[in-house]
Amino acid sequence: MTSLTDPFAAPGRNRPAPSPAAVALAVQCRKAKAIADNAGARFDDMPTPITDASAAGGEVQLVVRPRTLADWARWTTNLGIDARRTTNTGTATVCRFELDGVRARLIGVGVPALYATTFNQKGAHRA
């Protein structure tokens, strides 16, 4: 079996230095990964637990399944989320915000249905 050699190890070849943008992205990715790894313990006092916490591309994604609109309001208030940065996808509400200097998304699965049930909107599922 032959081993692969590093092309930059040859005489006269120099490994290029990483660009400042690449270094900044690597730092953001490390921060996002650390926040995602500690999210369960960090938000332990919230009314509904985090279902999933992940990091990709320097952005943290937190997924929750609130049981009531009060639970959802507590999440958005504690994270300082601006209602203007909220998008409904039909089955979930996605909020973009910044957490400890890192881009983040809070995804509330079932929140549109909670709004529809609470405010008795047309098309809401009724038991």
C-alpha positions in Angstrom: 0.0 0.0 0.0 1.4 3.4 -1.0 1.2 6.3 1.3 0.0 9.7 0.2 2.6 12.4 0.5 2.0 16.0 1.3 2.6 18.0 -1.9 3.8 21.0 0.1 6.5 18.9 1.7 8.5 18.9 -1.5 11.4 21.4 -1.7 10.5 24.8 -3.0 6.8 24.5 -2.0 5.2 26.5 0.7 1.9 25.9 2.3 -0.3 29.0 1.8 -1.4 30.9 5.0 -5.1 30.7 5.8 -7.1 33.8 4.9 -8.4 36.0 7.7 -12.0 35.2 6.6 -11.2 31.4 6.9 -9.7 32.0 10.4 -12.8 34.1 11.5 -15.2 31.4 10.2 -13.3 28.7 12.1 -13.5 30.7 15.3 -17.3 31.2 14.8 -17.8 27.5 14.1 -16.0 26.6 17.3 -18.1 29.1 19.3 -21.3 27.8 17.7 -20.3 24.2 18.5 -19.6 25.0 22.1 -22.9 26.8 22.5 -24.8 23.9 21.0 -23.0 21.4 23.2 -23.9 23.3 26.4 -27.4 24.3 25.4 -29.2 21.6 27.3 -27.6 22.5 30.6 -27.7 26.3 29.9 -31.5 26.3 29.2 -32.4 23.7 31.8 -34.7 26.2 33.7 -37.0 26.8 30.6 -40.5 25.3 30.7 -39.9 23.0 27.7 -36.6 21.3 27.1 -34.5 21.7 24.0 -35.3 18.8 21.6 -32.2 19.3 19.4 -29.2 21.6 19.5 -26.8 21.7 16.6 -24.2 23.9 14.9 -23.3 24.3 11.3 -21.6 27.0 9.3 -21.0 29.1 12.4 -24.7 29.1 13.3 -26.5 27.5 16.3 -29.9 25.9 15.8 -32.1 25.2 18.8 -35.3 23.2 18.4 -38.1 23.3 21.0 -41.6 22.0 21.2 -43.6 24.3 23.4 -46.8 23.1 24.9 -48.4 26.5 25.3 -48.0 30.0 23.9 -46.7 31.1 27.4 -43.9 28.6 27.0 -43.1 30.0 23.6 -43.2 33.6 24.9 -40.8 32.7 27.7 -38.3 31.3 25.1 -38.5 34.4 22.9 -38.3 36.8 25.8 -35.4 35.1 27.5 -33.4 35.0 24.3 -34.3 38.6 23.4 -35.9 37.7 20.1 -37.4 40.5 18.0 -40.8 39.5 16.6 -39.9 41.0 13.2 -37.3 38.4 12.7 -39.8 35.5 13.0 -40.9 33.4 10.1 -43.7 30.8 10.0 -43.2 27.7 7.9 -46.6 26.2 8.5 -45.5 23.6 11.0 -42.9 25.6 12.9 -41.9 29.1 13.7 -38.3 30.1 13.0 -36.7 33.0 14.9 -33.3 34.4 14.0 -31.2 36.1 16.7 -27.7 36.4 18.1 -26.5 34.3 21.1 -23.2 35.2 22.7 -22.0 36.8 19.4 -23.0 33.9 17.3 -25.8 33.7 14.7 -28.6 31.5 16.0 -32.0 30.1 15.1 -34.8 29.1 17.5 -37.2 26.7 15.9 -40.6 26.3 17.7 -42.2 23.1 16.3 -46.0 23.4 16.5 -46.1 27.1 17.4 -48.3 28.0 14.4 -50.9 25.4 15.5 -50.8 26.9 19.0 -51.6 30.3 17.6 -54.3 28.9 15.4 -55.9 27.1 18.3 -55.6 30.0 20.7 -56.9 32.6 18.4 -59.4 30.3 16.6 -58.1 31.2 13.2 -59.7 29.8 10.1 -58.2 26.4 9.2 -57.3 25.6 12.8 -57.6 22.0 13.9 -60.6 21.6 16.3 -61.1 18.6 18.5 
